[in-house]
């Protein structure tokens, strides 16, 4: 056998594990067999499933060990990577290319040299500086020790009522899992709807199902403080003047990037509060890379910087950084930005989104960045309607005019939601258009979908708008001055509820009653979901009327009514 080719070894240090740091370490080893790799993790676990924590609370995940994605022993045996848990990196000296580490077990402080450094410090829960914030029984959920503290408290205090401050992903998932344990839950959210990252009319579709299953919603009012109450309870005081109580309070108001180490070392921090990195995840120091919840990344649609605390992007960032620190695949791997694709399940409902929301587009427009866009709504069944147990979903699609580039999609429903959102996400990532969705060839069997899948339907509806075949109006401008409102549902549907001032002519009788309609006014037409009214607009348009279809139909109008009638969204 020939002599082994000498290899120049690098010393790669990684600060922080979990999704970003652990994936970077494993990928770096696969790309470079001979480099020395050490991971420093402040906590006791190097890689665990953050997203699974609420489901252990609800006994869906039965064993705590199932939350451990990888152990130090696995990293050693599989990857020849040294893992040092209980090791807090307290200092960083870029000029000397050193880190300062505190061993949390012994108190020893020591320094380590590096050739390349990856920092993956993650994010920490936001804890507002309110009166009583340190009372026993107030928790955050970010780590396995947090999880243990919550479960221990539930058992020790025989918790029957809980208050969750924040109605985002963690808040809703914990509401579901505490509910599973028989605990009555109140969600307090300062916005007028849960899931504040989404557009209100979509997120509000969760309110009814949540309340129907016993989750109390206290919306549109912020928390002003906490006080000890009767029977070991905690009183949560709101700006509205109301007080809600529980034996356990969970703070789920968001996370903040952990950037203290980087900032103290002079590494650039961006306007959104995250560590600035380039498309290869390199920081302002050429020998330091950063990944995960602490970094600032560009939005794939708008190009604007922001912080995205999601496991999927963190994993991909780790892989990207590994290529850079090892010198492998130079220039071939980059992080192109985030679409913030996310999904949340709560009490049988699923809500998912990808790309930008209408709120984000309007915000950018207000700052001078012009996005000429349109939106459409639809309410398809998740599989063929004739096959048993078809479940309806609501989809909102945002796209540019006139090119039809896909900008964002949101969906809510009981089944099939995440599948359609994944298809939309892939199309957005490929800079696809509504015409691509229209032509997408997707799986079809009656138990899985329809010959015209909901994704196809969304593309077809949007394409009709761009081609001028269909003109649309939306729930917020249905009462435009000079508009005539036409309801083409059946009389019994009209009698159950309708838009004020609407005239009712069922679709089947429309051709015989054209003389009753004004020719000089815009006619805004609606049905229950938008399908019959689309047919009506085609009839009227070809008879010379100025006809518009109310996108999403009466269902979206009702959602709009709930959006503006904020009184409905406060508990009595």
NORLINGI-V777230 format. One record per residue. N is the residue number from 1. RES is the residue in one small letter. PHI is phi as a letter, one per 40 degrees, with the letter a starting at -180 (* if undefined). PSI is psi in degrees with one decimal (NA if undefined). D_CENTER is the distance of its C-alpha to the mean C-alpha in Angstrom with 2 decimals. Layout:
N_RES_PHI_PSI_D_CENTER + N_RES_PHI_PSI_D_CENTER
This chain:
1_x_*_144.8_55.42 + 2_x_c_163.9_54.70 + 3_x_c_146.3_53.61 + 4_x_c_135.6_49.89 + 5_x_c_125.2_48.52 + 6_x_c_137.2_47.77 + 7_x_b_132.0_44.13 + 8_x_c_116.0_43.07 + 9_x_c_137.8_40.59 + 10_x_b_158.7_37.77 + 11_x_b_108.1_36.42 + 12_x_b_120.7_32.63 + 13_x_b_138.1_31.07 + 14_x_b_124.4_27.41 + 15_x_b_107.8_26.17 + 16_x_h_139.7_23.36 + 17_x_b_-122.1_22.28 + 18_x_f_-141.2_19.24 + 19_x_c_-51.8_16.92 + 20_x_c_-57.0_18.12 + 21_x_c_-42.9_21.71 + 22_x_c_-41.4_22.61 + 23_x_c_-35.2_21.49 + 24_x_c_-43.9_23.40 + 25_x_c_-48.1_26.43 + 26_x_c_-42.0_26.66 + 27_x_c_-39.4_26.28 + 28_x_c_-41.0_28.81 + 29_x_c_-40.3_31.29 + 30_x_c_-28.8_31.01 + 31_x_c_-24.3_31.74 + 32_x_a_104.4_34.46 + 33_x_c_-26.0_36.59 + 34_x_b_-8.4_38.77 + 35_x_c_149.0_36.66 + 36_x_c_126.9_36.51 + 37_x_b_127.0_32.96 + 38_x_b_132.5_32.22 + 39_x_b_132.7_28.94 + 40_x_b_122.6_29.04 + 41_x_b_125.9_26.70 + 42_x_c_-39.1_27.14 + 43_x_c_-176.1_26.05 + 44_x_c_-8.0_27.82 + 45_x_b_134.3_25.38 + 46_x_c_-34.0_24.70 + 47_x_a_110.3_21.85 + 48_x_b_164.4_20.06 + 49_x_c_90.0_16.98 + 50_x_d_-44.1_14.83 + 51_x_c_-15.1_12.33 + 52_x_c_-7.7_15.50 + 53_x_d_-46.4_16.92 + 54_x_d_-29.6_16.13 + 55_x_c_-18.1_17.71 + 56_x_c_-36.7_20.83 + 57_x_d_-40.5_21.18 + 58_x_c_9.2_21.26 + 59_x_g_15.9_23.72 + 60_x_c_-43.4_21.66 + 61_x_c_117.0_22.11 + 62_x_c_-32.1_25.79 + 63_x_b_133.7_26.68 + 64_x_c_-35.3_25.29 + 65_x_c_-24.6_26.56 + 66_x_c_-15.6_24.12 + 67_x_c_-12.4_21.36 + 68_x_c_113.0_23.33 + 69_x_c_-41.8_22.26 + 70_x_a_151.2_25.31 + 71_x_b_163.8_28.25 + 72_x_d_-36.5_30.61 + 73_x_c_-39.1_33.23 + 74_x_c_-43.8_31.19 + 75_x_c_-35.6_30.50 + 76_x_c_-49.1_34.24 + 77_x_c_-38.4_35.56 + 78_x_c_-39.6_33.25 + 79_x_b_-5.2_32.61 + 80_x_f_45.2_35.35 + 81_x_b_129.9_32.85 + 82_x_c_132.2_33.80 + 83_x_b_127.9_31.26 + 84_x_b_96.3_32.13 + 85_x_c_166.9_30.12 + 86_x_g_26.9_31.01 + 87_x_b_108.6_31.48 + 88_x_c_117.6_30.11 + 89_x_c_111.2_30.34 + 90_x_b_-7.5_31.68 + 91_x_a_152.9_33.00 + 92_x_a_126.0_32.73 + 93_x_b_91.0_35.69 + 94_x_c_-36.5_34.86 + 95_x_c_-41.5_38.49 + 96_x_c_-8.9_39.84 + 97_x_f_55.2_36.89 + 98_x_b_152.7_36.66 + 99_x_b_153.8_34.28 + 100_x_b_127.5_35.48 + 101_x_b_137.2_34.48 + 102_x_b_122.1_35.18 + 103_x_c_110.8_35.85 + 104_x_c_-14.5_34.47 + 105_x_c_-39.7_36.95 + 106_x_b_-17.7_40.09 + 107_x_g_-4.3_39.30 + 108_x_c_139.8_40.56 + 109_x_b_128.4_39.29 + 110_x_a_170.5_39.80 + 111_x_b_149.5_38.88 + 112_x_b_136.8_37.77 + 113_x_c_154.4_38.29 + 114_x_a_155.4_35.91 + 115_x_c_-37.0_36.21 + 116_x_b_144.8_32.47 + 117_x_b_134.8_29.75 + 118_x_b_126.1_26.02 + 119_x_b_128.5_24.13 + 120_x_b_64.9_20.89 + 121_x_c_-11.1_20.95 + 122_x_g_-152.5_17.26 + 123_x_b_157.1_16.13 + 124_x_b_149.7_17.62 + 125_x_c_141.4_16.55 + 126_x_c_124.6_17.49 + 127_x_b_104.6_20.70 + 128_x_c_145.9_22.17 + 129_x_c_69.4_25.92 + 130_x_b_157.5_26.95 + 131_x_d_130.5_30.18 + 132_x_g_10.0_30.13 + 133_x_c_-22.8_26.91 + 134_x_c_11.1_28.90 + 135_x_c_142.4_30.22 + 136_x_d_139.1_30.29 + 137_x_h_-2.9_27.66 + 138_x_b_123.1_24.77 + 139_x_b_160.7_22.22 + 140_x_b_162.9_19.02 + 141_x_b_106.7_17.36 + 142_x_b_-27.0_16.75 + 143_x_b_171.8_19.71 + 144_x_c_-40.9_22.13 + 145_x_d_-37.6_24.72 + 146_x_d_-44.2_22.34 + 147_x_d_-46.7_21.93 + 148_x_c_-40.9_25.70 + 149_x_c_-40.1_26.39 + 150_x_c_-46.7_24.31 + 151_x_c_-40.6_25.98 + 152_x_c_-41.3_29.36 + 153_x_c_-41.5_29.01 + 154_x_d_-44.5_28.16 + 155_x_c_-43.8_31.30 + 156_x_c_-35.1_33.53 + 157_x_b_2.7_32.86 + 158_x_f_56.4_32.46 + 159_x_c_129.3_29.33 + 160_x_b_-18.4_29.20 + 161_x_b_137.0_26.98 + 162_x_b_147.8_23.80 + 163_x_b_127.2_21.93 + 164_x_b_121.9_18.28 + 165_x_c_106.0_17.62 + 166_x_h_123.6_14.06 + 167_x_b_31.3_12.03 + 168_x_c_-154.2_8.44 + 169_x_d_-56.2_7.09 + 170_x_c_-40.9_10.48 + 171_x_d_-46.1_12.43 + 172_x_c_-41.3_11.83 + 173_x_c_-38.1_12.39 + 174_x_c_-34.3_15.40 + 175_x_d_-45.6_16.62 + 176_x_c_-44.4_16.86 + 177_x_c_-31.0_18.66 + 178_x_c_-38.2_20.95 + 179_x_d_-39.4_21.77 + 180_x_d_-31.1_22.77 + 181_x_c_3.6_25.22 + 182_x_g_15.5_26.81 + 183_x_c_131.2_25.56 + 184_x_c_130.6_25.14 + 185_x_b_135.4_21.88 + 186_x_b_125.7_21.38 + 187_x_c_125.7_18.03 + 188_x_b_121.6_18.75 + 189_x_b_127.7_16.33 + 190_x_c_-23.5_17.85 + 191_x_c_171.7_16.08 + 192_x_c_-1.0_17.52 + 193_x_a_157.8_14.60 + 194_x_c_171.4_12.00 + 195_x_f_64.3_8.24 + 196_x_c_-17.2_9.65 + 197_x_c_-16.2_7.00 + 198_x_c_169.7_7.93 + 199_x_c_142.0_11.58 + 200_x_d_-41.1_13.84 + 201_x_c_-24.7_15.71 + 202_x_c_-47.2_12.85 + 203_x_c_-33.5_11.40 + 204_x_c_-14.9_15.10 + 205_x_c_-12.2_15.75 + 206_x_c_-20.0_14.58 + 207_x_c_-48.4_17.27 + 208_x_c_-52.4_20.24 + 209_x_d_-37.9_19.31 + 210_x_c_-48.4_18.35 + 211_x_c_-36.1_21.63 + 212_x_c_-22.1_23.63 + 213_x_b_12.4_22.91 + 214_x_g_5.7_23.97 + 215_x_c_122.7_20.93 + 216_x_c_136.0_22.13 + 217_x_b_127.5_19.96 + 218_x_b_98.1_21.27 + 219_x_b_155.9_19.43 + 220_x_g_20.3_20.31 + 221_x_a_132.1_22.15 + 222_x_c_162.4_21.61 + 223_x_c_136.3_23.26 + 224_x_b_-16.3_26.58 + 225_x_i_173.2_27.79 + 226_x_b_142.8_28.61 + 227_x_a_152.6_32.05 + 228_x_c_133.0_33.74 + 229_x_b_-165.4_34.55 + 230_x_c_154.0_36.89 + 231_x_f_44.8_36.86 + 232_x_g_24.3_34.73 + 233_x_c_168.0_31.85 + 234_x_b_125.8_29.77 + 235_x_c_126.7_29.81 + 236_x_b_113.9_26.72 + 237_x_c_136.1_28.06 + 238_x_b_156.5_26.15 + 239_x_c_-23.3_26.98 + 240_x_c_-11.3_27.86 + 241_x_g_-9.0_30.68 + 242_x_c_161.4_29.37 + 243_x_b_131.1_29.20 + 244_x_b_150.8_27.23 + 245_x_b_151.3_28.32 + 246_x_a_159.4_27.37 + 247_x_c_-8.0_28.84 + 248_x_a_137.3_25.52 + 249_x_b_129.0_22.91 + 250_x_b_124.8_19.51 + 251_x_c_117.7_17.97 + 252_x_b_56.7_14.17 + 253_x_b_11.3_13.95 + 254_x_h_178.0_12.03 + 255_x_b_159.7_13.42 + 256_x_b_131.9_15.95 + 257_x_d_136.3_16.89 + 258_x_c_95.1_20.16 + 259_x_b_8.1_22.37 + 260_x_c_-43.7_25.71 + 261_x_c_-46.9_27.35 + 262_x_c_-44.8_26.57 + 263_x_c_-41.1_27.50 + 264_x_c_-26.0_30.72 + 265_x_c_2.6_31.67 + 266_x_g_11.4_31.37 + 267_x_c_139.3_28.37 + 268_x_c_133.2_26.70 + 269_x_b_135.2_23.71 + 270_x_c_175.6_21.81 + 271_x_c_-24.3_21.26 + 272_x_c_0.2_17.63 + 273_x_g_-0.1_19.04 + 274_x_b_165.7_18.23 + 275_x_c_129.8_20.95 + 276_x_c_128.5_22.00 + 277_x_b_158.7_22.22 + 278_x_c_-171.4_23.45 + 279_x_c_-12.6_22.25 + 280_x_c_8.7_24.03 + 281_x_g_19.8_22.26 + 282_x_c_138.6_25.61 + 283_x_c_-169.8_25.88 + 284_x_c_-11.8_28.69 + 285_x_b_128.3_30.97 + 286_x_c_-17.2_32.05 + 287_x_b_6.3_32.23 + 288_x_b_131.1_28.84 + 289_x_b_158.6_25.43 + 290_x_a_144.9_22.08 + 291_x_a_163.5_18.81 + 292_x_g_-157.2_15.58 + 293_x_c_-16.3_13.74 + 294_x_c_-8.7_16.89 + 295_x_c_156.0_17.17 + 296_x_c_125.5_16.64 + 297_x_b_160.9_15.59 + 298_x_c_146.1_15.96 + 299_x_c_130.5_13.55 + 300_x_c_-30.4_14.74 + 301_x_c_-52.0_15.46 + 302_x_c_-21.1_16.86 + 303_x_g_-0.5_18.09 + 304_x_c_146.8_17.28 + 305_x_c_149.9_16.73 + 306_x_a_171.0_13.79 + 307_x_b_128.0_12.31 + 308_x_b_108.6_9.17 + 309_x_c_76.0_9.16 + 310_x_b_144.2_8.11 + 311_x_c_-37.3_11.06 + 312_x_c_-54.3_11.40 + 313_x_d_-38.0_12.07 + 314_x_c_-42.2_14.15 + 315_x_c_-44.4_16.24 + 316_x_c_-35.5_16.97 + 317_x_c_-39.5_17.89 + 318_x_c_-42.9_20.22 + 319_x_c_-40.8_21.94 + 320_x_c_-46.2_22.39 + 321_x_c_-37.0_23.92 + 322_x_d_-37.9_26.17 + 323_x_c_-37.4_27.76 + 324_x_c_-46.0_28.62 + 325_x_c_-28.6_30.00 + 326_x_c_-12.2_32.17 + 327_x_g_11.3_33.38 + 328_x_c_157.9_32.51 + 329_x_f_48.4_31.14 + 330_x_c_125.3_31.77 + 331_x_g_-6.5_29.78 + 332_x_c_-17.2_28.55 + 333_x_b_127.5_25.10 + 334_x_a_155.9_22.64 + 335_x_c_115.7_18.98 + 336_x_c_-0.3_18.35 + 337_x_h_175.7_15.21 + 338_x_b_140.6_11.48 + 339_x_c_-2.1_9.71 + 340_x_f_42.8_6.20 + 341_x_c_125.7_6.02 + 342_x_a_156.4_3.74 + 343_x_a_148.9_5.75 + 344_x_a_132.5_7.31 + 345_x_b_136.2_11.07 + 346_x_a_117.1_13.35 + 347_x_f_46.2_17.09 + 348_x_g_-17.9_17.25 + 349_x_c_148.0_14.58 + 350_x_b_135.6_11.53 + 351_x_b_131.9_8.75 + 352_x_b_154.2_6.83 + 353_x_a_156.8_6.22 + 354_x_a_149.5_7.71 + 355_x_g_-153.0_9.88 + 356_x_c_158.2_10.61 + 357_x_c_168.5_10.81 + 358_x_c_-36.5_14.34 + 359_x_d_-43.0_14.10 + 360_x_c_-41.7_13.53 + 361_x_c_-42.4_16.38 + 362_x_c_-35.4_18.63 + 363_x_c_-42.3_18.11 + 364_x_c_-39.0_19.18 + 365_x_c_-40.1_22.02 + 366_x_c_-24.0_23.15 + 367_x_c_11.9_23.47 + 368_x_g_-5.4_25.61 + 369_x_c_110.9_23.29 + 370_x_c_123.9_24.09 + 371_x_b_107.6_21.81 + 372_x_c_106.7_23.88 + 373_x_b_164.1_21.49 + 374_x_b_165.2_21.64 + 375_x_b_154.9_19.43 + 376_x_b_156.1_20.30 + 377_x_b_148.7_19.37 + 378_x_a_161.5_20.62 + 379_x_b_65.0_20.92 + 380_x_c_162.2_22.05 + 381_x_c_152.6_22.88 + 382_x_c_-20.6_21.03 + 383_x_a_-178.0_24.44 + 384_x_d_131.9_27.97 + 385_x_c_-26.2_28.86 + 386_x_c_-14.4_32.25 + 387_x_c_140.3_30.93 + 388_x_d_147.5_30.52 + 389_x_g_31.4_27.33 + 390_x_c_132.0_25.48 + 391_x_b_134.4_22.30 + 392_x_c_143.7_21.13 + 393_x_b_163.3_17.65 + 394_x_b_130.6_16.63 + 395_x_b_136.8_15.28 + 396_x_b_126.0_14.87 + 397_x_b_131.2_15.79 + 398_x_b_134.7_16.29 + 399_x_a_156.9_19.07 + 400_x_c_156.1_21.72 + 401_x_b_138.0_25.30 + 402_x_c_-1.8_27.68 + 403_x_c_-27.0_26.41 + 404_x_g_18.6_23.52 + 405_x_c_134.8_21.09 + 406_x_c_129.7_17.65 + 407_x_b_-34.6_15.25 + 408_x_a_156.8_12.17 + 409_x_a_140.0_11.50 + 410_x_b_145.1_9.89 + 411_x_a_144.3_11.49 + 412_x_b_137.5_12.50 + 413_x_i_-175.4_15.35 + 414_x_c_-19.6_17.29 + 415_x_a_149.7_17.59 + 416_x_g_2.4_16.88 + 417_x_c_-49.1_13.43 + 418_x_c_-33.2_11.79 + 419_x_c_-46.8_15.03 + 420_x_c_-34.1_15.01 + 421_x_c_-36.1_11.50 + 422_x_c_-40.8_12.75 + 423_x_c_-44.2_15.90 + 424_x_c_-40.1_14.37 + 425_x_c_-45.1_12.44 + 426_x_c_-41.5_15.83 + 427_x_c_-41.9_17.64 + 428_x_c_-43.2_15.66 + 429_x_c_-23.9_16.23 + 430_x_c_14.1_19.88 + 431_x_f_38.1_20.15 + 432_x_c_170.7_20.93 + 433_x_b_173.0_22.04 + 434_x_c_-27.0_22.17 + 435_x_c_-29.6_25.55 + 436_x_c_-39.8_24.10 + 437_x_c_-39.0_22.02 + 438_x_d_-37.9_25.24 + 439_x_c_-1.8_27.15 + 440_x_d_132.7_24.73 + 441_x_c_105.6_26.74 + 442_x_b_160.4_24.72 + 443_x_d_141.7_25.99 + 444_x_a_123.5_27.81 + 445_x_a_149.7_29.57 + 446_x_d_-30.4_29.57 + 447_x_c_-7.6_27.73 + 448_x_b_-32.3_24.81 + 449_x_a_-154.9_24.52 + 450_x_b_163.0_26.83 + 451_x_d_-35.9_29.12 + 452_x_b_95.2_26.93 + 453_x_c_154.2_23.46 + 454_x_d_-34.8_20.76 + 455_x_c_-44.6_19.54 + 456_x_d_-43.8_23.19 + 457_x_c_-42.3_23.53 + 458_x_c_-44.3_20.71 + 459_x_c_-41.3_22.45 + 460_x_c_-43.7_25.84 + 461_x_c_-45.9_25.08 + 462_x_c_-40.4_23.65 + 463_x_c_-38.1_26.58 + 464_x_c_-38.0_29.01 + 465_x_c_-46.9_27.83 + 466_x_c_-30.4_28.31 + 467_x_c_-6.0_31.64 + 468_x_g_7.2_32.87 + 469_x_c_-33.0_33.42 + 470_x_b_131.1_31.22 + 471_x_b_136.2_30.72 + 472_x_b_152.0_27.88 + 473_x_b_162.7_27.46 + 474_x_b_163.1_24.51 + 475_x_d_-30.7_24.51 + 476_x_c_-9.4_24.74 + 477_x_b_24.9_27.91 + 478_x_c_-30.9_29.66 + 479_x_c_31.4_32.40 + 480_x_d_141.5_33.31 + 481_x_d_139.5_37.01 + 482_x_g_13.8_39.26 + 483_x_b_142.9_37.02 + 484_x_b_130.6_38.32 + 485_x_b_125.7_35.90 + 486_x_b_125.6_36.66 + 487_x_b_118.4_35.36 + 488_x_b_21.0_36.23 + 489_x_c_175.6_35.39 + 490_x_c_155.2_38.19 + 491_x_d_-37.7_40.10 + 492_x_c_-31.2_38.89 + 493_x_c_-42.7_35.23 + 494_x_d_-40.3_36.23 + 495_x_c_-26.5_38.06 + 496_x_c_-16.7_35.00 + 497_x_i_138.5_33.21 + 498_x_a_170.3_33.08 + 499_x_c_134.1_32.49 + 500_x_d_130.2_35.30 + 501_x_g_1.1_38.12 + 502_x_c_147.5_37.13 + 503_x_c_138.8_39.97 + 504_x_b_113.9_39.69 + 505_x_b_110.0_41.09 + 506_x_d_146.5_39.85 + 507_x_d_-41.8_38.97 + 508_x_c_-16.1_41.97 + 509_x_b_5.0_44.35 + 510_x_c_-43.2_42.90 + 511_x_c_-30.1_45.40 + 512_x_c_-10.3_48.28 + 513_x_b_23.2_47.17 + 514_x_d_-31.1_46.26 + 515_x_c_-13.9_49.13 + 516_x_c_-7.0_47.35 + 517_x_b_144.3_44.57 + 518_x_c_137.6_44.93 + 519_x_c_-14.0_45.22 + 520_x_c_-2.4_44.79 + 521_x_b_154.6_41.42 + 522_x_c_132.7_37.86 + 523_x_b_114.4_37.06 + 524_x_c_119.4_33.49 + 525_x_b_138.9_33.22 + 526_x_a_156.3_30.86 + 527_x_b_-152.0_30.81 + 528_x_c_-44.4_28.40 + 529_x_b_-9.4_25.67 + 530_x_h_-5.7_27.15 + 531_x_c_-51.2_29.23 + 532_x_c_-37.7_32.66 + 533_x_c_-29.7_32.19 + 534_x_c_-44.1_31.51 + 535_x_c_-37.2_34.83 + 536_x_c_-39.1_36.44 + 537_x_c_-34.6_35.40 + 538_x_c_-39.6_36.99 + 539_x_c_-52.7_40.14 + 540_x_c_-39.0_40.44 + 541_x_c_-40.2_39.61 + 542_x_c_-9.4_42.38 + 543_x_b_11.9_44.71 + 544_x_g_7.6_44.22 + 545_x_c_154.3_41.82 + 546_x_c_92.0_38.89 + 547_x_b_139.3_36.20 + 548_x_b_141.5_32.45 + 549_x_c_132.1_29.96 + 550_x_c_107.5_27.49 + 551_x_c_126.9_24.22 + 552_x_g_-6.6_22.69 + 553_x_g_-160.7_25.93 + 554_x_c_-27.9_26.78 + 555_x_c_-42.8_23.59 + 556_x_c_-31.6_21.61 + 557_x_c_-40.9_24.52 + 558_x_c_-39.8_24.20 + 559_x_c_-40.7_20.50 + 560_x_c_-43.3_21.74 + 561_x_d_-39.9_24.51 + 562_x_c_-32.3_22.26 + 563_x_c_-44.5_20.27 + 564_x_c_-25.8_23.54 + 565_x_c_74.0_25.41 + 566_x_c_-23.6_23.67 + 567_x_d_-29.2_26.45 + 568_x_c_-21.8_25.12 + 569_x_c_18.3_22.02 + 570_x_b_135.5_24.19 + 571_x_c_145.7_25.89 + 572_x_c_NA_29.59
